[in-house]
Amino acid sequence: MSAKGPTRFRVIHRTRYAYALPVELCHNEAHLRPRTTPLQRCLASRLTIDPSPAVVHDRADYFGNPVSYFVAQLPERELTVVATSEVEVAALDLEDGQVPASPPWEEVRDLLGPGARNVPLEAREMTLGSPMVPTSAALAEFARPSFTPGRPLLDAVADLSRRIHRDFTYDQEFSTIATPIAEVLERRRGVCQDFAHIAIGCVRSLGLPARYVSGYIETVRAPGQPRLVGADASHAWFATWAPTTGWFDFDPTNDQIPPRQHITTAWGRDYSDVTPLKGVLFGGGEHTLEVAVDVARLEPAA
C-alpha cells in the first residue's frame, strides 16, 4: 500500500470539570497524546493541567498507547486539562471505496482459530469479546449479508462498514457510554463510538479480529463559512487485521477509509481501554463537564 504526502495538524483538546464541592484528591489517566503509526508521526505534544498536579507520570499501556497519569487536589473545585499536539498524517493512496487485496474471510478466521501459529497475539486477542463489546448471535446475523462465502476479508468488512453507515442513524441524544450494544443494534441509532462497537462486535462474532480506534477528525467547514474554533470533536472508528495488510481502518460514521482527516490517539478492545480522560476522586459531589476540540490544518510539511 502506498501513501500520499503528509498533512500537518495541530490538535487542542480542552476538558474542564466543575465540582459542587472541593475535591480532596483525584487520580486521573489520560489518553490524549497521538500515537506514532506507519502513517502518522506525533511531532510534539504537551499536557497542561490546572491546578498543577502533585504527581505526573507518562508511560505506555498494554496496547502501546501513550498514557499520562496524574494526581491533583482541587481546592477551587475545578480541573482543566488541555492537550496540545502537532501531528503529521499521510493518507492511503486509494480510490474511494477501494481496499487492498486480502484472503477470503473464512481463511483468515481459520488462521486465527485454536492452535493458531505464526499469527500475532495482538490479532488473536482481538477476536474475543470485551467489556463493552460482547459477541452475540444477533451481531453475527447482522454481519452475515456482508460475509458471503469466499469473499475477501477487507471487501466484506468494507461492505459491513457501509451498511452501518446506511442503516444506522447518527443521534447524539440516543445513547450514553453505558448504553448496551444490543440496544444500539436493535434501535439502529447512536454515535461514532456506538457504530465502531457495532462493527467490532459483528466482526468478532464471526471469529475475526477487530479493534477500537480513538482519535480526532477534522471537520470540513461549509464553503464560505469561517472555521469554528473548538467545534471539532473526538472520534472513533475500528480496524480489522488481515495477513496481507496488517491492521486496516474503517470509519462507518463517515463511510470512509482512514486516515483522511483522521488523527489516531489510541487503540484497544473497546472504548473502556482508551477513554480520553478518566479517574477516581475523593469529594466533589455533582459535577459539570465541558469539552472542546480544535483540529487545525497547518502549512504543508517541508
Secondary structure, 3 states (H helix, E strand, C coil): CCEEEEEEEEEEEEEEEEECCCEEEEEEEECCCCCCECCEEEEEEEEEEECCCCEEEEEECCCCCEEEEEEEEECCCEEEEEEEEEEEEEEECCCCCCCCCCCEHHHHHHHCCCCCCCCCHHHHHHHCCECCECCCHHHHHHHCCCCCCCCEHHHHHHHHHHHHHHHCEECCCCCCCCCCHHHHHHHCEECHHHHHHHHHHHHHHCCCCEEEEEEEECCCCCCCCCCCCCEEEEEEEEEEEECCCEEEEEECCCCECCCCCEEEEEEECCHHHCCCEEEEEEECCCEEEEEEEEEEECCCCC
